[in-house]
Structures are given as C-alpha cells and as structure tokens.
Amino acid sequence: MNVAILFGGKSQEHEVSCLSALSIYKHMDKNKYRPYLVGITKKGKFRYYNGDPSRLSEGVWEEFASDAPVDILGNNGPASIQTDSGLIEINCVFPVLHGPFGEDGRVQGILDYANIPYVGNKLLSSAICMDKVVTKDLLKLNKIPQTKYAVIDKVGLDVESLLEGYKYPLFVKPANLGSSVGISKVKSSEDLLGAINEAFLYDTKVLIEEGVSCRELECSALETKGNIYISSIGELIVFDEFYDYNSKYKNNTTKLVIPADLSEKLVSEIKNLAQRVFKILGCSSLARIDFFVDKETGKVMVNEVNTMPGFTNISMYPKLLENDGISYSELIDKLISSAVEEYE
C-alpha cells in the first residue's frame, strides 16, 4: 500500500510537523507499506520529497523537493505523484500536520473531495478542536468541568470589565494555534494588554483563562473498529514558567511521568471524562486529551483536545500507548488500517 505522509504546512508548527513525519517514515513497516513524503511548503504548495529524510529535521527540505506534480485531488486519475519513472498512486494519506491549514479541517476537506482514506479526525471535529473557544463553549454546554475563561474578539474591548472577578495569573492564548505558540502567562494587569496584542498577532480571537495551581495530565485516545481505547494517564512535570513552545521542543526542561501516580478513582474519573469529551467533540481515529487536576481540591478539569498531537517517537501521544503495550510501529499500522477499513 502506498501511503503519503503529508507534512509541513503554512502554520507556525511547520517544523514540528517535519519532525513527526520523519519519525513516522522511519518507523512505518516497510514490508507492509511504501511511504512517500509529500510536503506542504510554508507558502502552501504541495511538493513530493524524495531526498534524504534526515533533512526534514534540519528545516531545509523545501530546497531539495522534487518538481514531480502531486495530484492529491486526482484530477487526472487517482490521487497520485507524477514522477519521471512513472505514476505513484496514493492509497492512503497520513496527514501529520499540526495547527492551522492542516489540523483544522481544511486538508481533511480536500482529502474528502479526493475520495481517499486518511488517518485522523474528519473535517468537523478537526475544525472544532482547533478552535479553543468553540471547543470550550461546546464542552460548557455539556457541563464538562473547565477553568474559568473569557474571549476577546476585537481590539479595544473593555478588558477590565470583562475580567472582573478573575484572579491572576492569567493565560492569554490565540484561539487557533497549537504547540503553545503565542501563549503568555500574565501575573499582573500591567502585562495583560501586551500579552493580548501578542496573541492577536496569530489570530483574530483571543482566549483568556484563569490560572490554577494544578497537576497537568494527559491521555491518548485511539479508536479502532468503533471502539475507543483510553491510554494510561501521563503527567507533565514542568520546570519552566509554564509548558510553552521552548519547554516542549527546545529546552528539554519537562519531565514526563508515565504512568502518573494517581489513585484508581482519579484514573477512572479521567478516563471516563476522556471518553465523553471524545464523543461530544465528534472525534475519531485519535486524539490527545489534556487535563488539569487542582492541587487543593482535586477537581478534574479538561484543558484541551489535540486531534493530531506531536507524533515523534518521544511525543506524549505514542509514549502513553507504548506504555500500554502498543509499540510506535504498531500504532502507525493500527491508524492506517483503521483509516482504510472506515473508508471501505
């Protein structure tokens, strides 16, 4: 089976996507699948990359991309890559794209038009979960516990009135972005406007959340044959100010504890809540669901849902499942097989 690993994209998470793609390429079972790397440039152009895979981690793959036309929509037949040595028909797509223009439903819609099986969530759930505000509003309607939040959708709003009764610190976030890009932790009102302006550089809608003294927990959801499996719970021990982009990908200052030291009751509560959230948001195939647990009260709150989490072999999503006996290569196989079965 020819599998196109779709990576890159126009979002701020382009480089993270390249690392995920490289890892999937290396670990895909070559006896069962023929992987082809199809990159989306930062300008949104689809390019076949048949060069040295290690260049994906160096951020220079675009310079060495092939001129072979990539016909994802199948305008001239099946979805394919038109190479000098012949046509490569694409049987399935693994869109390991993070952030806007990849994880938000746009690419999923293209693949639906192309009538081709693909790994991951469908258009609607991808769009919902990409928008933190829409996600929170939908979970609020279903009485899912969350932190206190407010939304700013235009510059010049009376922020002080909007945030009356909120306690610092506050977290200011662009509504549609991942990997903690554009997020600020604000400890006083003097820094609030600057953080809001920073978030507006990335989006037209800004989310403000009240900070809580909490443990940060995550679990992986994997759906196969209609059954949703929720993994063991992992805990992030963050040594920086908060779990920002540098903590995730550069400074190596975050410790992952798998499984987290939790009571059976708390594990059961989190897993049941993860199942509910997965269904409420219409998710399918996979998701990483993040939680806060208040250190004082023990209250469990949903933080966010990631429909295409980081996918390197050291990322939290595959590591949690690996702890439960599903190897990284086996996980890739399950996701592709499930995508094809669902399509059929």
Secondary structure, DSSP 8 states (H G I E B T S, - for coil): -EEEEEEE-SSTTHHHHHHHHHHHHHHS-TTT-EEEEEEE-TTS-EEEE-S-GGGGGGT-GGGG-----EETT-TTSSSEEEETTEEEE--EEEE---STTTSSSHHHHHHHHHT--BSS--HHHHHHHHSHHHHHHHHHHTT-----EEEE-STT--HHHHTTT--S-EEEEESS--TTTT-EEE-SGGGHHHHHHHHHTT-S-EEEEE---EEEEEEEEEEETTEEEE---EEEEE-SSSS-HHHHHTS--EEEESS----HHHHHHHHHHHHHHHHHTT--SEEEEEEEEETTT--EEEEEEESS---STTSHHHHHHHHTT--HHHHHHHHHHHHHHHH-
